[in-house]
Amino acid sequence: MVINQSKHTRRLPVPQGSGKSYSEPNKIAANTLFDFSGKNLTPYGGLLPVATMLEKLGFKKLVEETLSVHRIP
């Protein structure tokens, strides 16, 4: 009689994630500076530098000049 030992062996779970606890993320507001200070930002924190760059490049004016939207009431 052949007995399959591997069928009854239990695999140990792999440890997931790190044991470190992280500090609370910063809240994003209109006066939030966008230079990195080593703290975690909320998910929208990466959009702040992008929005500032687009503002400085005059992106809104360029889009308004290039695209025309005609609405039919």
Secondary structure in CASP SS format (residue, H / E / C, confidence):
PFRMAT SS
TARGET T0000
AUTHOR 0000-0000-0000
METHOD secondary structure of the structure
MODEL  1
M C 1.00
V C 1.00
I C 1.00
N C 1.00
Q H 1.00
S H 1.00
K H 1.00
H H 1.00
T C 1.00
R C 1.00
R C 1.00
L C 1.00
P C 1.00
V C 1.00
P C 1.00
Q C 1.00
G C 1.00
S C 1.00
G C 1.00
K C 1.00
S C 1.00
Y C 1.00
S C 1.00
E C 1.00
P C 1.00
N E 1.00
K C 1.00
I C 1.00
A C 1.00
A C 1.00
N C 1.00
T C 1.00
L C 1.00
F C 1.00
D C 1.00
F C 1.00
S C 1.00
G C 1.00
K C 1.00
N C 1.00
L E 1.00
T C 1.00
P H 1.00
Y H 1.00
G H 1.00
G H 1.00
L H 1.00
L H 1.00
P H 1.00
V H 1.00
A H 1.00
T H 1.00
M H 1.00
L H 1.00
E H 1.00
K H 1.00
L H 1.00
G C 1.00
F H 1.00
K H 1.00
K H 1.00
L H 1.00
V H 1.00
E H 1.00
E H 1.00
T H 1.00
L C 1.00
S C 1.00
V C 1.00
H C 1.00
R C 1.00
I C 1.00
P C 1.00
END
